[in-house]
């Protein structure tokens, strides 16, 4: 190994150490900022002032982007970073405010979902809130793992996740998350998905060159997309994230697959409506919490189980036979292949977890499985999924 190579490796190590030191300082400064945010919240509560000051936020972002430009930092990077910091500050203040409102009996809950506003997860969170909760605060997250972590870290009370779509089937990445979380499913909600093609101007489809969206809309609208083989597909974290990218780049050759509600919020033009592979395109979302739901009524309920097997085909056949013998209604049975080629099985059955029947079944299944976990027992959504 020559001297030049040694120098290069040493330089890289030094640079990484400097970055580590800077990152640690950033964390310490964020902690200091949070303490000040709590002090400000206390003052607002005492003086009966609103938590949010939109004008101040706009002025702050304007000053920071100007400073960022002088330091050769992208304004959009500064805006995204500090919008996240500001939203976290607002949430921190709201949580503190909630603690001071114990005598008002507001029953306010925080629901985390894959954001931003206008995403289908946001629509699902709003629908679940109307059906099950009196008051709620929304918490936007950047990915599905963050949605779960928000509840696990006591930043939210509930997490909303999509689990199954009538066009594209099970949403695979969710099952790995469910296997590794300590949360319980406490409810479900079905959302009709009306995918639209949106753009900044009303243009002909042959003008479009690039389409932005989350992976699920691309799957669910594959028949429509196949009619335009020259379109380039650009994947994003969410449909609303895709909308924001189209607005940011401001090109008439860009379009997005997203919800019409997202369009109403962000002001894009609808080029096409209802372009899913199936007309009745529905996504089933589940709601998770740290505390399992206790079922007291005789209404139809669903028990969800997740498990892994060693001799998969043989053992799965044994489980199916057990369910058939007990005449159990299977609402959903699917699996997800992990990177290690392990199959994670997801099973929904129409049976109350507290019944003797389900307890006997679980005892039998437990002897067959390599790993098993009960994710929850909860009411079945009144509207059929398919």
N, C-alpha and C positions, 0 to 999 in steps of 0.2 A: 504493500500500500504506500503510495507516494505521499510526499509532504503536503501537496496541494489538496489531496483528498482529505487528509486529516484536518487541515484548516477549514475546509468547507463544512465538515461535520461539526467542528467546534463552533463555527459561526452559527450554524443552524440551531445548535443547543442553546447558545447565548440568546439568540432571537426569541426562541420559545420561552426561555426563562423570563425575558423582559415582558413578553405577552402575558405570561402567567401572573406576573406582578401587577400588571395593569388591570387584568381581569379581577384580581382580588381587591384592588382599590375601587373598581367599579361597584363590586358587591357591597363593600363597606359604605360607599357613598349612597347606594340605594337604600341601605339600612338606615343611614342617617336621614335621608330624605323621608322615609316612611315614618320615622319618629316625629319629624316636623309636620307631616300630613296629619298625624293623630292629634298633635297640639292644635293645628288649625281646625280640625273637626270638632274638638272640644269647645273651641271659641265660637264656632258657627252654631253648635247646639245651644250654648248658653245665651247667645244673642238672637236665636231663632232665625238664622240666615240659611238660605238654600245651599245644599251641598255643591251643586254644579254652577260654575260661572263660565258660560260658553264664550263670552267676549274675551275673558282673560286667557282661555285656552287658545283662541285664535291668535291673539297677540303674542303669546308665548311661542307657539309654533312658527309664527312669522319671524320672530327674533332669532330663534334657534336655526331655522333654515338659512337665514342670512349669514349667521356665524359659520354654519356648516359650509356654505359656498366659499367663504374666505379660506377655509381649511381644506378645500378640494373634496368635500363630502357631498354625495348625491342628496339633493333635497328630499326625494322620496324615501330614502333610507332614514333620514332624520325624522321625517313625519311618521313613518311606520313605527320607529323605535319609541318616540315620545308619545304617540297615541296609545301604545301599549302601556307605558309608564303612567300616563294620565288616567286611563281606564282602571288600572290597578289601584291608583290613589282614590278614585271615586268609589270603587268597591270597598276599599278599606274604610272610608268615611261612612258609607252606608251601613256597613256591619256594625260600626261603633254607634251610629245613630239608632240602629235597631235595638241594641242593648239598653239604650236610654228610653226606649218606648215600651217597656215591659207592661206598664199599666194601661196601654192603649189597645192591647190584644189584637195586634195587626196580623199575626200569623204569617208574616212575610217569609218567603223562602227564596233561595238562590238556585237557579237552574243553569247548569253549564251545557253548552252545545257547540257544535262545529259552526263557527261564525264566518263572516260577520252577519249583521241583520240582513234579512232577505233570503238567506239560505233555506233549504228545505228543512234542515234541522231546527232552524229558528221558528219556522212555521209549525213544526211538530211540538216544540217546547211551548209555544203559545197555545196550541190546541190542548195539550195536556194540562196546562195551567187552568184553562177555562173549565175543564171537566173535573179537575181534582183539587185545585188549590185556590185560596181566596186572593192572595197577593203574592207577587213574586218579583225578583230582580233577575235579569238575565246576565249571564257571564259568557262572553264570546271567547272561544278557544281556537287555536291554530290547527290542531289535529285531534284525532280521536283519542290518542293516549293522554293528551292534556285534559280532555273532557273528563276522563276517569280520574286522573290525578287530582283534579280540582276538588272532587268529593272526598277522595282518600286523604287529602291534606286539609280537610275541613274548611276549604274556601267556598264550597257550594254544598247544598243539601241534596240536590238531585243532578243526575247526568242523563242526557238524552242521546241515544245512539241508534242509527239505522241498522237493521239486522237482516231484512229480506225485501226484495223488490219483485213485483209480479212479472217484469220483463227480463231482468238480468239475473234473477235468483238470489241466493244468499250472498251477503257482503262479507267475503272471506276474512278480511283483516280484522273484523270485529271479534271473531271467535278466539283468536290468539289472545286478544285483550281480555276477553271474558274468562278465559282459563286462568289468567294470572292476577285477576283482581279479587279483592275481598268484599266487593259490593254485592248487593242482591237486587234482582229485578223485582220491582214493586208495581209495575203497570206497563201498558202498551198503548200505542195510538197509531192509527192508520192515516196516512196522508196521500191524497190524490196528487199525482205528479203530472203537471202539464208543462212539458218541456217546450220552450220557445227558442227560436233563433233571433238573437237581438244584436243590434248594431247602433252606431252613433248617428247614422242617417238611414233613411228608407231607400235602400239600393237594390238592384237586381242581384240575384244569387250568383250569377256568373262573375260578378265583380269581386266576390269574397275570395280571399286567399288563405286565411288562417282562422282557425276556430279554437277558442279557449273554453275549457270546462274541467270539472272534476271527472275522474275515470268512470263513475257510474253513469252520468248522462251520455257519455260516449258509447257505453255498452247498450244503454236503453234506447238509443237513437241510431243504432248501427245501420239499419236499413235505409234510413233517410240519408245518412252520411255517405253510404256507398254509392249514391247517385252522383257524388261529386269527388271523384278520385284525385283531383288536383289540390283539394283542400289539405292544408297542413294542420295536424292536431297538436295543440299545446295543452299539457295537463297542469292543473292548478290544485290548491288545497281544498277549495270549495267553489261552488257556482258563483257565489258573491265575490270571491277573490278574482274569479275570471272576469266578472263584470267590471271590477275596478281596474283590471289590467287593460281592458278595451278602452275604458275612459281615459286612462293614463296615456296610452299610446296615440289615441285620437286619430286613428286611420280608418278610412271608409272601407278598406279591404279586410279589416278584422271583424269578427263576430263572436258571439258567445252562446253556448247552450245554457240556459238558466230559467228561472221561474219568472212568471209574469209579475208576481209580487216584487221580485228583485228589480224588475224593470220599472215598476211604479215608484220605487224608492229612489232609483238612480237615474231615471229619465232617459233610458235608451229606447230605440224604436223597435217594434216587433216586426220582423220580416216573415216569420212563419209561426203558427201555433200548433200545439198537439202533434208533435212529430215523433213521438215514441213508437217503438215497434208494435206495442199494443195500445188500443184506445183507452182501456181502463188500466192505466199505469199507476200502481199503488205501492208505496213503501211502508213497511211496518217498522215502527220505531219502538224501542224499549226504554223504560225509565228505570234508573238504578239509584239505590240509596245505601247508606251504611247499615240501616236497620231493616230486617226482613219484614214483609207485610203479614199481619195476622188476619186470616180470613174467617169471618164469623157468619156471613150470609150463605144462603143455598144457591146463589147465582153461579153460573158456569165459570170455572176457574181453570187456569193452566199452570202446570208445573214444568219448569225448565231444568234440564240436567245436561251437564257437559262431562264427557269422559274420553279416555283413550284406551286402546286395546293392544294386546301383543299379537295374537293370531287374528288379524282383523276380520277377514271374511267369515271364518268359522264362528268366532265369538259374537260378531254382529248378528249372525243368523240365530244364535241362541237367544240373544236379547229380544229380537223381533218375535220369536216363537213364544217367549214368556209374555210379551205384551198381547199377542193374539189370543193366547189361552185365557187371559184375564179380560178379554174384550175391551182393551184400552184403546181409546181413539187417539191416534198419533196425528198431531197437527203439523209437525215439521220434524224431519230427520235428515240431517246433512252433515258434511264433514269439511274440514279445511286441512290442506297439506302444509305443514310447516317447512322451513328451510332444511330441517333434518329429516324430511320425508316422514315425519310422524303425523298421523291423522288425528285431528281433534274433532270428535263427534258432538253434535248439538241436537238435543232431543226435546221437543215440546209435546206433552201429553195432556189430554183433557181429564184431569183428575186432581182432587184436592190432596195436598201433601199430608194433611192430618188424618186421612182415611186409612183404615187397616189394610185396604187393598194396595194402596201405593206404598205403604211401609213394607209389606211383604215383597212387593216387586223390587223395591230398592235393595232389600237384603239379598235377594237373588242376583240382581245385576252387579252388586258390589263385589261378589265372589268371582265374577267373570272379568271385570274391568281391571286395567292396570292403574288407572286414576279415575276418580269420579267426584263430582261436586254438584250440589244442588244450588242452582242460581236463584231460585225463588218460586213462590206460588202467588198468583195474582189474577185479577178479573180479566176475562177475555174481552177484547174490544168488540162492541156490539155489531159493528159493520164487518162483513166478510172481507177477507183480504183478496181472494181470487174468485 
